[in-house]
Amino acid sequence: MLVRWLTSSRQEPVSIEITEAMAAGLASVVTDVGENAHLIENGVTGRIVPPEDPQALADALRALIQNPSLCHALGEEARKRVQQYGVERMVARTLQVYEQMLHKH
């Protein structure tokens, strides 16, 4: 499966499902609510559709399903983006903050 349709939400906090799909290299189709547009870049890492627009949702899914190479490219770009902000980077930045605090005291 190359496409991950996550939700057609009216509202959504930061979704761990989206980041998990991205990490798995899956193209996502998400509604433009909450933080979704901060995670998915339309046409680069997936597709963003308006909320409460089933036709736009169906069209976006159809476009990806009918174009496996595009779907793969979006998924790979999504995977690369998530890796830039992975656990290793979070740990390194946290340690950096602790070191700065220790040097101040």
Long-range contacts (C-beta under 8 A, 24 or more apart in sequence): 1-26, 2-26, 2-27, 2-64, 2-68, 2-71, 2-72, 2-75, 3-27, 3-28, 3-29, 3-61, 3-64, 3-65, 3-71, 4-28, 4-29, 5-29, 5-57, 5-61, 6-30, 7-31, 8-49, 8-51, 8-52, 8-54, 8-57, 9-33, 9-34, 9-36, 9-51, 10-51, 10-52, 12-36, 14-38, 14-39, 15-39, 19-82, 21-78, 22-46, 22-78, 22-79, 22-81, 22-82, 23-79, 23-82, 23-83, 24-75, 24-79, 25-75, 25-76, 25-78, 25-79, 26-75, 26-78, 27-64, 27-70, 27-71, 27-72, 27-74, 27-75, 27-78, 28-78, 29-57, 29-60, 29-61, 29-64, 31-57, 40-78, 41-81, 43-74, 44-74, 44-77, 45-74, 45-77, 45-78, 45-81, 46-74, 46-78, 47-74
